[in-house]
Structures are given as structure tokens and as C-alpha cells.
Amino acid sequence: MRQRRRSFSAGSRGNARVRLCTPASTLISLTCLTLAPQLAEEAGAQVIRGVVVDSASQLPLNGVLVLLTDSAQREVQRFMVDSNGEFEFSGLDVGWYSVRAERMGMAADTRERVEVASGDTVSLKLALRELSIADLVQQVGQVVDLSADRTPPEGAGGGGGGGGGGGGGGGGG
């Protein structure tokens, strides 16, 4: 059965009208009002924020690039920290992310599998340390000892020098 909207005039002037809503439209309106906040959270209301510090001094670093990648290792956002070492990624979908901070001359810090749930604001502290020479030098292959050893191998006989030369033949004419 289909219900119709009815309009009624109120008062003698006929200017005001009252519309009666059907039960179905009221139910739909209430459902939308109830779900609206939840849908807004799932559609990018999540945030990851944090600060990048020097691991030794714990002071904030500037000039640090922070990369955000999703669970499929695709870059989602990138952010250059402000003068206080702070960063913020907003408008994120619910899911798992990796956050990596890197700066020239420093060892990077990565946080894997950072979970962002509905309505979350996740706070992180990333610490970078200065690279040392040991971090920069990489040994490839094996080490060979080339020290000089003047002791002859056993069984090599000690006989003196081998003769030089022999007389080269006379010449013809």
C-alpha cells in the first residue's frame, strides 16, 4: 500500500503548510543520521602524526622526509617535517601502513605494520642516528692474506741459483 504526503493549511492565512512524512522516509532519515559519523570515519578521517628526533640527543630533526606506504607497498603520501621535526598524514583510510623517515647522512627508521582503525589518530616517534664509517663501508668477497713469507716450502730443495746463461753461439760469417 502506498501512502501519500498530505499538506494541511494552518491558520486562516494559509501561509504555513505542514507536511507529514511516511514511516518509511522517517526510518531512512534516522538510519542516515546514525550511520553518517561512521561512514565519515571510514572515508578518510584517520590520521598518523609524529615527530622525528636525533637518537642520541632526542632533539627534533628538520630536513627529514617521511614516506607513508600502504600494505601493498604503494606510496600514499610523503611529508617533509617542519622545524619541530613534526609530520602528519591525514585523510587516511582504515588499514595497515608503513612509515619511513630518512635524511642524508643518517640511518633511516621504519615502522612496519602501523594499524589505523576507524577514527584513530596514531602517534609515532621516529629516531634517526648519524651514519658511521662502518655503516658506509661494505666488505665484498673474502679476505686474502698477502704477507711475505721467506721460508721456502718443505721439499723445495735448497740448491743454489740456477745458472744463468750459457754461451750463446758463435757467429757465422
VMD Tcl script that draws the C-alpha trace (Angstrom):
set ca {
  {0.00 0.00 0.00}
  {1.39 3.36 -0.98}
  {0.99 6.33 1.29}
  {0.73 9.87 0.03}
  {2.03 13.03 1.56}
  {-0.67 15.30 2.77}
  {-0.47 19.04 3.18}
  {-2.63 20.91 5.62}
  {-3.15 24.61 5.89}
  {-2.68 26.03 9.34}
  {-4.39 29.20 10.36}
  {-6.65 31.46 8.45}
  {-4.00 32.95 6.23}
  {-2.99 29.70 4.56}
  {0.71 30.62 4.53}
  {2.02 27.80 6.70}
  {1.94 24.25 5.50}
  {2.74 21.09 7.44}
  {3.97 18.02 5.61}
  {3.51 14.62 7.11}
  {6.28 12.13 6.42}
  {5.66 8.49 5.82}
  {7.08 5.97 8.29}
  {9.49 4.67 5.63}
  {11.06 8.08 4.97}
  {11.42 8.69 8.71}
  {13.23 5.37 9.11}
  {15.58 6.17 6.23}
  {16.36 9.60 7.70}
  {17.14 8.15 11.12}
  {19.35 5.45 9.60}
  {21.33 8.05 7.64}
  {21.81 10.20 10.73}
  {23.03 7.19 12.69}
  {25.49 5.96 10.05}
  {26.84 9.32 8.89}
  {29.62 9.62 11.50}
  {30.76 6.03 10.93}
  {30.86 6.48 7.16}
  {32.82 9.71 7.53}
  {35.46 7.96 9.66}
  {35.89 5.13 7.18}
  {36.19 7.55 4.28}
  {39.49 9.09 5.30}
  {39.13 10.62 8.75}
  {42.12 8.71 10.18}
  {45.48 10.36 10.95}
  {49.09 9.30 11.52}
  {51.23 12.00 13.11}
  {54.53 12.10 14.85}
  {57.94 13.58 15.44}
  {61.41 12.67 14.14}
  {64.29 13.06 16.61}
  {68.04 12.50 16.75}
  {68.56 9.17 18.53}
  {71.49 10.47 20.61}
  {70.20 13.88 21.73}
  {66.45 13.24 21.39}
  {66.17 16.71 19.82}
  {63.78 17.17 16.87}
  {65.33 16.98 13.40}
  {64.42 19.08 10.39}
  {65.07 18.26 6.74}
  {63.69 14.74 7.17}
  {61.50 13.14 4.51}
  {58.76 10.88 5.90}
  {57.17 8.38 3.49}
  {53.84 6.62 4.03}
  {53.16 3.38 2.13}
  {50.12 1.13 2.22}
  {50.04 -2.63 2.76}
  {50.76 -3.19 -0.95}
  {53.96 -1.06 -0.63}
  {52.48 1.76 -2.73}
  {53.43 5.27 -1.68}
  {50.35 7.00 -0.27}
  {51.82 10.32 0.91}
  {55.17 11.97 1.62}
  {55.89 14.78 4.04}
  {58.92 16.97 4.79}
  {58.96 17.54 8.55}
  {58.57 21.06 9.90}
  {61.18 22.88 12.02}
  {59.96 20.98 15.10}
  {60.52 17.60 13.42}
  {56.75 17.02 13.21}
  {54.76 15.35 10.43}
  {51.12 14.49 9.83}
  {49.37 12.26 7.31}
  {45.62 12.90 7.28}
  {42.66 11.72 5.22}
  {43.75 8.09 5.55}
  {41.59 5.05 5.02}
  {41.36 2.33 7.65}
  {44.18 -0.19 7.18}
  {47.86 -1.04 7.65}
  {50.69 1.34 6.74}
  {54.48 1.62 6.88}
  {56.12 4.90 7.89}
  {59.77 5.59 6.95}
  {61.86 8.62 7.92}
  {65.08 9.33 6.03}
  {67.67 12.08 5.88}
  {71.01 12.31 4.08}
  {73.87 11.14 6.31}
  {71.59 9.38 8.79}
  {70.33 5.81 9.13}
  {66.62 5.60 8.26}
  {63.96 4.48 10.75}
  {60.95 2.48 9.54}
  {57.81 1.41 11.38}
  {56.18 -1.54 9.66}
  {52.52 -2.55 10.00}
  {51.14 0.54 11.68}
  {47.43 -0.17 12.13}
  {44.95 2.66 11.65}
  {41.45 1.80 12.86}
  {38.26 3.77 12.34}
  {38.54 7.27 13.82}
  {42.12 6.71 15.01}
  {44.90 9.23 15.37}
  {48.15 7.26 15.66}
  {51.19 9.00 17.18}
  {54.75 7.89 16.39}
  {58.26 8.87 17.44}
  {60.93 8.03 14.87}
  {64.64 8.28 15.76}
  {67.46 8.70 13.24}
  {71.14 8.20 14.04}
  {74.24 9.54 12.36}
  {75.87 7.10 9.96}
  {79.37 5.93 10.91}
  {82.14 4.81 8.58}
  {81.30 1.20 9.47}
  {77.77 1.81 8.17}
  {79.13 3.12 4.87}
  {81.86 0.55 4.13}
  {80.74 -2.83 2.94}
  {83.12 -5.77 2.59}
  {82.56 -7.76 -0.56}
  {84.21 -11.13 -1.15}
  {86.81 -12.79 1.06}
  {89.98 -11.55 2.73}
  {93.26 -12.88 1.31}
  {96.46 -12.68 3.39}
  {99.29 -11.50 1.17}
  {102.06 -11.25 3.77}
  {105.57 -12.10 2.59}
  {106.98 -15.39 3.88}
  {110.66 -16.05 3.08}
  {110.70 -19.60 4.35}
  {110.76 -21.97 1.38}
  {108.11 -24.65 1.33}
  {109.22 -28.07 2.55}
  {110.75 -30.29 -0.07}
  {111.69 -27.45 -2.31}
  {115.37 -28.27 -2.01}
  {117.79 -25.64 -1.22}
  {120.13 -25.76 -4.12}
  {121.61 -22.53 -5.16}
  {120.89 -20.48 -8.00}
  {120.14 -21.85 -11.24}
  {122.52 -20.97 -13.72}
  {122.39 -18.30 -15.97}
  {123.27 -18.45 -19.09}
  {125.13 -20.39 -21.34}
  {127.08 -19.25 -24.09}
  {125.37 -18.15 -26.99}
  {126.73 -19.38 -30.11}
  {129.28 -18.06 -32.28}
  {128.53 -16.34 -35.22}
  {128.90 -17.04 -38.69}
  {130.27 -15.16 -41.30}
}
mol new
graphics top color blue
foreach p $ca { graphics top sphere $p radius 0.5 }
foreach p [lrange $ca 0 end-1] q [lrange $ca 1 end] { graphics top cylinder $p $q radius 0.2 }
display resetview
